[in-house]
Amino acid sequence: MDTDPTSLWVLTIGALVAAELATGTFYLLMLALGAVAGAMAASAGLDFRAQLITASAVGGGAVVLWYFVRKLRPRAQPAPSNADVNIDIGQRVQVPAWDEGGTARVTYRGAHWAVRHAGSGSPAPGEHIIVALDGNELRVEPATR
């Protein structure tokens, strides 16, 4: 029994998509695109060598293109200092006094919070901006007007 080359490419596409779903590796979808190009080459009647070259060129090109797209995209900030994750980042608090270790207690959103100085230099009382959360401790820097 002879199997149509296009059917083999479709099986390859299915295997690559299934592997991507199992692993979450987006690059496997790029290789599946290459297999789609191989299937199109097979249905166009090209020989097996031309099918492989087409699939390799399209799949490899898609992988390289996706790599550079991801590399050029700016990285997200870590969750403790990301304002998209923590609504407290960027909010202002009033620090009445600091202790020797660079910590203080403030009232913020109706609760008492531990605060740690994250800026440069020695901490001074006054208005500060929350720059990160570390557990239940706010990291703050002096507010500049």
WOKANOR-V721053 format. One record per backbone hydrogen bond with DSSP energy under -0.5 kcal/mol. CO is the residue of the C=O (numbers start at 1). NH is the residue of the N-H. Records with the same first field share a line. If there is no record, write none. Layout:
# WOKANOR-V721053
CO=NH ; NH
This chain:
# WOKANOR-V721053
4=7 ; 8
5=9
6=10
7=11
8=12
9=13
10=14
11=15
12=16
13=17
14=18
15=19
16=20
17=21
18=22
19=23
20=24
24=26
25=28
26=29 ; 30
27=31
28=32
29=33
30=34
31=35
32=36
33=37
34=38
35=39
36=40
37=41
38=42
39=43
40=44
41=46
42=45
47=51
48=52
49=53
50=54
51=55
52=56
53=57
54=58
55=59
56=60
57=61
58=62
59=63
60=64
61=65
62=66
63=67
64=68
65=69
66=70
67=71
68=72
69=73
78=81
79=82
80=133
81=83
82=85 ; 86
85=87
86=89
88=91
91=130
93=95 ; 128
94=96
95=126
99=102
102=117
103=99
104=115
106=108 ; 113
108=111
111=108
113=106
114=138
115=104
116=140
126=95
127=143
128=93
129=141
130=90
132=139
134=137
136=114
137=134
138=116 ; 140
139=131 ; 132
140=118 ; 119
141=129
